Amino acid sequence: MPAERRDQMLFEHGPARLRVSSPPAKGVAIMRVLRAEFGIDLINAQAVLRRVLDGDYSGTLPEMEHLARTLRKSGIAAAATRP
């Protein structure tokens, strides 16, 4: 999505958070999804994983819902929520 539209959605609706209720033992599976979705390396995937597990990873609702859906397809309990 274009950055301008993304910024507009965040301004109008606020951020959504990605919530993962799987145990940390599933961290490797979560990182696998993150690496595939974002095309990031292992170091960056670990940093994003920490934010996800801390409940600090956010974006637009469609972005978080897409990521949650992808995680659920991999057997990881995940949901997009609004604070």
C-alpha beads as a LAMMPS data file, in Angstrom:
LAMMPS data file: protein, C-alpha beads

83 atoms
82 bonds

1 atom types
1 bond types

-500.0 500.0 xlo xhi
-500.0 500.0 ylo yhi
-500.0 500.0 zlo zhi

Masses

1 110.0

Atoms # bond

1 1 1 0.000 0.000 0.000
2 1 1 1.342 3.486 -0.757
3 1 1 2.922 5.218 2.239
4 1 1 0.520 8.166 1.975
5 1 1 -2.551 5.899 2.169
6 1 1 -1.000 3.907 5.027
7 1 1 -0.333 7.088 6.992
8 1 1 -3.899 8.255 6.344
9 1 1 -5.332 4.955 7.631
10 1 1 -3.184 5.110 10.757
11 1 1 -4.244 8.709 11.374
12 1 1 -7.959 8.062 10.854
13 1 1 -8.280 4.676 12.554
14 1 1 -5.203 4.348 14.755
15 1 1 -2.852 1.393 14.800
16 1 1 -3.809 -2.238 15.212
17 1 1 -1.576 -4.658 17.100
18 1 1 -0.603 -8.198 16.308
19 1 1 -1.308 -10.540 19.235
20 1 1 0.222 -13.985 19.298
21 1 1 -0.998 -16.366 21.958
22 1 1 1.302 -19.234 21.026
23 1 1 4.051 -20.160 23.462
24 1 1 7.521 -18.730 22.825
25 1 1 8.582 -22.231 21.747
26 1 1 6.876 -21.398 18.439
27 1 1 9.328 -18.529 17.933
28 1 1 11.115 -20.297 15.099
29 1 1 7.846 -20.839 13.220
30 1 1 6.872 -17.199 13.755
31 1 1 10.264 -16.031 12.492
32 1 1 9.878 -18.251 9.420
33 1 1 6.602 -16.486 8.596
34 1 1 8.096 -13.047 9.275
35 1 1 11.073 -13.738 7.037
36 1 1 8.845 -14.963 4.210
37 1 1 6.345 -12.092 4.516
38 1 1 8.850 -9.255 4.871
39 1 1 11.883 -10.652 3.058
40 1 1 14.083 -9.916 6.076
41 1 1 17.158 -11.645 7.423
42 1 1 17.392 -13.669 10.627
43 1 1 18.629 -10.772 12.782
44 1 1 15.745 -8.524 11.751
45 1 1 13.262 -11.393 12.139
46 1 1 14.456 -11.865 15.733
47 1 1 13.940 -8.158 16.425
48 1 1 10.411 -8.237 14.964
49 1 1 9.677 -11.453 16.891
50 1 1 10.560 -9.733 20.172
51 1 1 8.174 -6.887 19.337
52 1 1 5.422 -9.351 18.389
53 1 1 5.822 -11.390 21.589
54 1 1 5.890 -8.193 23.682
55 1 1 2.632 -7.054 22.032
56 1 1 4.433 -4.046 20.599
57 1 1 4.159 -4.777 16.873
58 1 1 1.597 -2.579 15.130
59 1 1 0.457 -1.277 11.761
60 1 1 -2.769 -0.769 9.877
61 1 1 -5.595 -3.206 10.587
62 1 1 -5.368 -4.792 7.105
63 1 1 -1.595 -5.291 7.548
64 1 1 -1.992 -6.906 10.951
65 1 1 -4.940 -9.032 9.841
66 1 1 -2.975 -10.307 6.844
67 1 1 -0.040 -11.236 9.061
68 1 1 -2.305 -12.856 11.673
69 1 1 -4.025 -14.904 8.949
70 1 1 -0.665 -16.064 7.603
71 1 1 0.490 -17.033 11.103
72 1 1 -2.740 -18.968 11.718
73 1 1 -2.171 -20.908 8.486
74 1 1 1.156 -21.972 10.014
75 1 1 -0.537 -23.195 13.181
76 1 1 0.197 -20.130 15.308
77 1 1 -2.668 -18.564 17.251
78 1 1 -2.665 -14.896 16.205
79 1 1 -5.108 -12.014 15.927
80 1 1 -5.166 -8.378 14.899
81 1 1 -6.559 -6.160 17.673
82 1 1 -7.130 -2.493 18.321
83 1 1 -6.059 -1.055 21.662

Bonds

1 1 1 2
2 1 2 3
3 1 3 4
4 1 4 5
5 1 5 6
6 1 6 7
7 1 7 8
8 1 8 9
9 1 9 10
10 1 10 11
11 1 11 12
12 1 12 13
13 1 13 14
14 1 14 15
15 1 15 16
16 1 16 17
17 1 17 18
18 1 18 19
19 1 19 20
20 1 20 21
21 1 21 22
22 1 22 23
23 1 23 24
24 1 24 25
25 1 25 26
26 1 26 27
27 1 27 28
28 1 28 29
29 1 29 30
30 1 30 31
31 1 31 32
32 1 32 33
33 1 33 34
34 1 34 35
35 1 35 36
36 1 36 37
37 1 37 38
38 1 38 39
39 1 39 40
40 1 40 41
41 1 41 42
42 1 42 43
43 1 43 44
44 1 44 45
45 1 45 46
46 1 46 47
47 1 47 48
48 1 48 49
49 1 49 50
50 1 50 51
51 1 51 52
52 1 52 53
53 1 53 54
54 1 54 55
55 1 55 56
56 1 56 57
57 1 57 58
58 1 58 59
59 1 59 60
60 1 60 61
61 1 61 62
62 1 62 63
63 1 63 64
64 1 64 65
65 1 65 66
66 1 66 67
67 1 67 68
68 1 68 69
69 1 69 70
70 1 70 71
71 1 71 72
72 1 72 73
73 1 73 74
74 1 74 75
75 1 75 76
76 1 76 77
77 1 77 78
78 1 78 79
79 1 79 80
80 1 80 81
81 1 81 82
82 1 82 83
